[in-house]
Amino acid sequence: MESTLGTALDVEGLTAFLEREFPQVNADGIAYTVTGAGPGYATMRLDPAEKHLRPGGTVSGPTLFALADIAAYVAILAQIGPVALAVTTNLNINFLRKPELGPVNATAKLLKLGKRLAVVDISLTSAGNDELVAHATATYSIPPRD
């Protein structure tokens, strides 16, 4: 999949972009890490801290939602370059099973990348286990570029 808007970003570029434009994501310590990026995809890992857990010792739904959203954003930026104002217009998530306590991996794949909209499929799994803990689809609006 070719970049349609700008210069694609690699793992280092994506990490630097998130640190610069969205420092709040990892403000209390590194939790969300970009682990891979390439044509049409990106991967991330969440290393949950106490604040990411819910009673019963599992990763909370809002934390998994955030991981899916950030992974979708990163997959798009990996393709189109540093477009800070690309925004989520829709994200639907299905929680399928309780994640194991520990790292959670996200794989985000671009299903469609147009000039104004992108659609992304996101799979979340517990580290070391291929069974889905959640599945999401996201639509992003991409601002016009001059």
Backbone as CSV, one residue per row, in Angstrom:
resi,resn,N_x,N_y,N_z,CA_x,CA_y,CA_z,C_x,C_y,C_z
1,MET,0.853,-1.169,0.000,0.000,0.000,0.000,0.899,1.231,0.000
2,GLU,0.747,2.087,-0.970,1.583,3.278,-1.065,1.023,4.404,-0.211
3,SER,1.911,5.252,0.260,1.498,6.433,1.004,0.765,7.371,0.065
4,THR,-0.395,7.863,0.500,-1.191,8.723,-0.370,-1.027,10.195,-0.048
5,LEU,-0.464,10.550,1.099,-0.410,11.951,1.479,0.989,12.476,1.738
6,GLY,1.808,11.737,2.400,3.102,12.274,2.807,4.113,11.173,2.990
7,THR,5.129,11.479,3.726,6.210,10.542,3.975,5.805,9.554,5.063
8,ALA,5.861,8.270,4.735,5.540,7.232,5.709,6.506,7.318,6.889
9,LEU,6.044,6.851,8.050,6.867,6.871,9.256,7.212,5.451,9.684
10,ASP,8.439,5.263,10.174,8.842,3.981,10.727,8.629,4.006,12.242
11,VAL,9.016,2.948,12.921,8.791,2.830,14.368,9.399,4.022,15.114
12,GLU,10.629,4.375,14.773,11.289,5.488,15.463,10.564,6.805,15.201
13,GLY,10.158,7.042,13.956,9.438,8.261,13.618,8.083,8.340,14.295
14,LEU,7.378,7.205,14.363,6.074,7.160,15.030,6.225,7.416,16.523
15,THR,7.236,6.805,17.126,7.475,6.992,18.556,7.791,8.453,18.853
16,ALA,8.649,9.051,18.054,9.008,10.460,18.246,7.792,11.358,18.057
17,PHE,6.956,11.059,17.068,5.747,11.842,16.816,4.813,11.789,18.024
18,LEU,4.573,10.582,18.549,3.687,10.450,19.710,4.257,11.182,20.918
19,GLU,5.556,11.070,21.135,6.181,11.770,22.265,6.041,13.285,22.139
20,ARG,6.154,13.781,20.918,6.095,15.226,20.671,4.658,15.751,20.681
21,GLU,3.761,15.080,19.976,2.397,15.583,19.777,1.407,15.115,20.837
22,PHE,1.656,13.955,21.443,0.732,13.385,22.425,1.472,12.863,23.651
23,PRO,2.202,13.734,24.350,2.981,13.270,25.503,2.102,12.702,26.615
24,GLN,0.824,13.065,26.639,-0.078,12.572,27.675,-0.304,11.062,27.597
25,VAL,-0.075,10.460,26.434,-0.284,9.018,26.277,0.590,8.234,27.246
26,ASN,1.828,8.659,27.402,2.762,7.967,28.296,3.286,8.899,29.385
27,ALA,2.452,9.824,29.836,2.879,10.844,30.797,3.337,10.246,32.128
28,ASP,2.745,9.149,32.558,3.080,8.553,33.853,3.968,7.322,33.705
29,GLY,4.761,7.267,32.660,5.608,6.110,32.389,5.179,5.456,31.091
30,ILE,6.098,4.800,30.440,5.820,4.189,29.139,4.867,3.014,29.322
31,ALA,3.702,3.122,28.729,2.732,2.038,28.736,2.443,1.581,27.309
32,TYR,2.299,2.542,26.389,1.965,2.253,24.994,3.232,2.390,24.144
33,THR,3.639,1.299,23.498,4.874,1.278,22.721,4.587,0.821,21.300
34,VAL,5.087,1.568,20.317,5.018,1.138,18.919,6.080,0.059,18.737
35,THR,5.672,-1.112,18.258,6.610,-2.228,18.115,6.889,-2.596,16.665
36,GLY,6.052,-2.126,15.744,6.268,-2.443,14.333,5.428,-1.542,13.455
37,ALA,5.879,-1.353,12.230,5.128,-0.549,11.265,5.626,-0.873,9.871
38,GLY,4.712,-0.874,8.935,5.074,-1.140,7.551,3.906,-0.806,6.655
39,PRO,4.008,-1.166,5.398,2.926,-0.849,4.460,1.589,-1.458,4.896
40,GLY,0.681,-0.604,5.320,-0.663,-1.040,5.649,-0.879,-1.601,7.037
41,TYR,0.100,-1.488,7.927,-0.099,-2.043,9.273,0.790,-1.349,10.300
42,ALA,0.443,-1.552,11.547,1.297,-1.174,12.675,0.987,-2.114,13.825
43,THR,1.979,-2.319,14.688,1.773,-3.111,15.892,2.204,-2.292,17.097
44,MET,1.523,-2.543,18.213,1.819,-1.848,19.467,1.726,-2.825,20.613
45,ARG,2.317,-2.431,21.736,2.221,-3.215,22.968,1.828,-2.280,24.096
46,LEU,0.915,-2.758,24.921,0.545,-2.077,26.156,1.159,-2.858,27.305
47,ASP,1.946,-2.168,28.119,2.465,-2.744,29.354,1.679,-2.079,30.480
48,PRO,0.602,-2.737,30.933,-0.304,-2.072,31.870,0.317,-1.815,33.238
49,ALA,-0.026,-0.657,33.775,0.339,-0.281,35.141,-0.913,-0.426,36.006
50,GLU,-0.779,-0.151,37.268,-1.909,-0.253,38.199,-3.112,0.551,37.716
51,LYS,-2.869,1.728,37.161,-3.974,2.593,36.717,-4.750,2.014,35.533
52,HIS,-4.204,1.006,34.848,-4.870,0.397,33.706,-5.722,-0.817,34.091
53,LEU,-5.726,-1.145,35.376,-6.425,-2.353,35.823,-7.778,-2.020,36.414
54,ARG,-8.654,-3.011,36.369,-9.953,-2.874,37.011,-10.017,-3.882,38.148
55,PRO,-11.002,-3.744,39.011,-11.146,-4.736,40.082,-11.185,-6.148,39.494
56,GLY,-10.548,-7.060,40.161,-10.467,-8.423,39.658,-9.150,-8.692,38.946
57,GLY,-8.314,-7.648,38.828,-6.979,-7.835,38.269,-6.923,-8.082,36.784
58,THR,-7.698,-7.345,36.005,-7.620,-7.458,34.556,-7.472,-6.065,33.957
59,VAL,-7.004,-6.005,32.729,-6.864,-4.727,32.040,-8.268,-4.193,31.753
60,SER,-8.481,-2.924,32.048,-9.811,-2.332,31.910,-10.219,-2.154,30.451
61,GLY,-11.523,-2.136,30.225,-12.077,-1.896,28.897,-11.641,-0.565,28.307
62,PRO,-11.708,0.541,29.064,-11.253,1.818,28.504,-9.778,1.800,28.091
63,THR,-8.947,1.040,28.797,-7.541,0.936,28.429,-7.386,0.173,27.120
64,LEU,-8.143,-0.909,26.955,-8.101,-1.665,25.699,-8.623,-0.813,24.548
65,PHE,-9.672,-0.028,24.808,-10.217,0.877,23.800,-9.141,1.868,23.373
66,ALA,-8.435,2.440,24.341,-7.366,3.401,24.036,-6.280,2.743,23.197
67,LEU,-5.888,1.519,23.539,-4.872,0.809,22.770,-5.324,0.630,21.321
68,ALA,-6.567,0.230,21.124,-7.093,0.050,19.766,-7.072,1.369,18.998
69,ASP,-7.491,2.447,19.650,-7.542,3.756,18.999,-6.140,4.253,18.635
70,ILE,-5.212,4.141,19.548,-3.846,4.596,19.289,-3.205,3.743,18.190
71,ALA,-3.437,2.441,18.218,-2.864,1.549,17.198,-3.410,1.884,15.815
72,ALA,-4.703,2.189,15.729,-5.283,2.586,14.440,-4.625,3.865,13.930
73,TYR,-4.500,4.839,14.816,-3.881,6.124,14.474,-2.447,5.907,13.986
74,VAL,-1.703,5.082,14.693,-0.311,4.805,14.342,-0.227,4.096,12.986
75,ALA,-1.135,3.163,12.707,-1.126,2.471,11.407,-1.356,3.459,10.268
76,ILE,-2.238,4.413,10.490,-2.503,5.422,9.462,-1.284,6.319,9.278
77,LEU,-0.723,6.810,10.371,0.449,7.684,10.287,1.648,6.961,9.685
78,ALA,1.758,5.663,9.940,2.841,4.887,9.342,2.774,4.970,7.826
79,GLN,1.575,5.162,7.307,1.368,5.205,5.864,1.419,6.622,5.297
80,ILE,0.769,7.576,5.980,0.607,8.916,5.392,1.576,9.950,5.938
81,GLY,2.287,9.627,6.997,3.204,10.582,7.590,2.574,11.324,8.755
82,PRO,3.278,12.322,9.277,2.863,13.011,10.505,1.710,13.993,10.292
83,VAL,0.500,13.478,10.404,-0.703,14.301,10.254,-1.412,14.316,11.607
84,ALA,-1.054,15.286,12.440,-1.557,15.329,13.809,-3.076,15.451,13.872
85,LEU,-3.692,16.089,12.892,-5.130,16.354,12.964,-5.992,15.269,12.329
86,ALA,-5.429,14.116,12.017,-6.261,12.971,11.647,-6.997,12.561,12.922
87,VAL,-8.307,12.399,12.841,-9.096,12.146,14.055,-10.037,10.962,13.879
88,THR,-10.322,10.320,14.989,-11.274,9.217,15.010,-12.672,9.753,14.751
89,THR,-13.377,9.154,13.795,-14.784,9.499,13.599,-15.689,8.392,14.105
90,ASN,-15.142,7.179,14.198,-15.911,6.059,14.736,-14.939,4.975,15.181
91,LEU,-15.248,4.348,16.311,-14.502,3.178,16.736,-15.480,2.232,17.418
92,ASN,-15.541,1.025,16.913,-16.400,-0.007,17.480,-15.504,-1.116,18.003
93,ILE,-15.748,-1.523,19.252,-14.911,-2.574,19.841,-15.796,-3.664,20.438
94,ASN,-15.355,-4.892,20.267,-15.995,-6.047,20.887,-14.983,-6.667,21.842
95,PHE,-15.366,-6.751,23.113,-14.522,-7.391,24.118,-14.890,-8.864,24.116
96,LEU,-13.929,-9.726,23.815,-14.223,-11.135,23.575,-13.885,-12.050,24.741
97,ARG,-12.841,-11.731,25.479,-12.469,-12.525,26.645,-11.580,-11.690,27.544
98,LYS,-11.481,-12.110,28.780,-10.652,-11.412,29.767,-9.186,-11.543,29.373
99,PRO,-8.490,-10.409,29.220,-7.062,-10.518,28.913,-6.299,-11.023,30.125
100,GLU,-5.220,-11.745,29.851,-4.341,-12.162,30.925,-3.697,-10.921,31.516
101,LEU,-3.396,-10.954,32.799,-2.721,-9.831,33.426,-1.295,-9.771,32.891
102,GLY,-0.991,-8.719,32.180,0.320,-8.561,31.562,0.194,-7.805,30.264
103,PRO,1.236,-7.807,29.450,1.224,-7.049,28.203,0.092,-7.471,27.264
104,VAL,-0.414,-6.492,26.535,-1.439,-6.718,25.515,-0.877,-6.191,24.205
105,ASN,-1.000,-7.000,23.156,-0.509,-6.614,21.836,-1.659,-6.179,20.941
106,ALA,-1.387,-5.206,20.091,-2.368,-4.729,19.112,-1.763,-4.830,17.728
107,THR,-2.560,-5.338,16.792,-2.187,-5.341,15.379,-3.265,-4.578,14.635
108,ALA,-2.867,-3.484,13.999,-3.803,-2.635,13.264,-3.485,-2.745,11.774
109,LYS,-4.493,-3.085,10.967,-4.324,-3.237,9.519,-5.261,-2.290,8.796
110,LEU,-4.707,-1.564,7.846,-5.536,-0.659,7.049,-6.399,-1.472,6.094
111,LEU,-7.706,-1.258,6.171,-8.622,-1.893,5.230,-8.852,-0.996,4.029
112,LYS,-8.877,0.327,4.275,-9.073,1.303,3.208,-8.365,2.576,3.616
113,LEU,-7.609,3.124,2.694,-6.962,4.402,2.924,-7.261,5.292,1.734
114,GLY,-8.149,6.267,1.971,-8.491,7.223,0.924,-7.876,8.570,1.240
115,LYS,-8.257,9.572,0.452,-7.737,10.918,0.675,-8.311,11.542,1.935
116,ARG,-9.565,11.198,2.288,-10.231,11.831,3.430,-10.596,10.875,4.553
117,LEU,-10.715,9.573,4.268,-11.102,8.597,5.287,-10.188,7.379,5.252
118,ALA,-9.981,6.815,6.425,-9.245,5.556,6.540,-10.063,4.622,7.436
119,VAL,-10.079,3.346,7.087,-10.762,2.322,7.888,-9.710,1.300,8.306
120,VAL,-9.710,0.978,9.605,-8.664,0.131,10.180,-9.295,-1.004,10.981
121,ASP,-8.712,-2.186,10.863,-9.102,-3.371,11.630,-8.033,-3.577,12.705
122,ILE,-8.471,-3.710,13.968,-7.523,-3.843,15.072,-7.817,-5.107,15.872
123,SER,-6.788,-5.930,16.061,-6.900,-7.145,16.872,-6.041,-6.978,18.115
124,LEU,-6.614,-7.301,19.282,-5.897,-7.226,20.555,-5.761,-8.632,21.130
125,THR,-4.541,-8.978,21.538,-4.270,-10.281,22.140,-3.394,-10.108,23.370
126,SER,-3.520,-11.033,24.311,-2.588,-11.062,25.436,-1.250,-11.556,24.912
127,ALA,-0.161,-11.023,25.442,1.171,-11.452,25.006,1.321,-12.953,25.226
128,GLY,1.859,-13.623,24.229,2.073,-15.062,24.347,0.845,-15.905,24.076
129,ASN,-0.253,-15.282,23.650,-1.491,-16.001,23.383,-2.126,-15.394,22.138
130,ASP,-2.437,-16.219,21.148,-2.990,-15.713,19.895,-4.499,-15.502,19.917
131,GLU,-5.181,-15.911,20.999,-6.632,-15.720,21.059,-6.968,-14.250,21.248
132,LEU,-7.913,-13.778,20.466,-8.323,-12.382,20.576,-8.960,-12.100,21.933
133,VAL,-8.548,-11.004,22.549,-9.252,-10.523,23.744,-10.229,-9.422,23.360
134,ALA,-9.952,-8.747,22.239,-10.870,-7.732,21.722,-10.594,-7.538,20.239
135,HIS,-11.635,-7.098,19.547,-11.522,-6.784,18.116,-12.219,-5.455,17.890
136,ALA,-11.588,-4.593,17.109,-12.154,-3.267,16.863,-12.025,-2.896,15.394
137,THR,-12.892,-2.007,14.971,-12.757,-1.349,13.680,-12.854,0.153,13.933
138,ALA,-12.037,0.891,13.225,-12.005,2.339,13.426,-12.059,3.046,12.075
139,THR,-12.712,4.195,12.065,-12.708,5.065,10.902,-12.098,6.380,11.350
140,TYR,-11.168,6.868,10.577,-10.487,8.126,10.842,-10.748,9.102,9.709
141,SER,-10.894,10.356,10.058,-10.982,11.435,9.087,-9.593,12.035,8.926
142,ILE,-9.175,12.174,7.690,-7.864,12.733,7.386,-8.079,14.137,6.834
143,PRO,-7.450,15.137,7.438,-7.679,16.505,6.969,-7.100,16.722,5.569
144,PRO,-7.703,17.642,4.819,-7.158,17.927,3.483,-5.754,18.497,3.577
145,ARG,-4.913,18.132,2.626,-3.544,18.660,2.603,-3.393,19.511,1.363
146,ASP,-2.707,20.610,1.520,-2.504,21.519,0.386,-1.465,21.015,-0.565
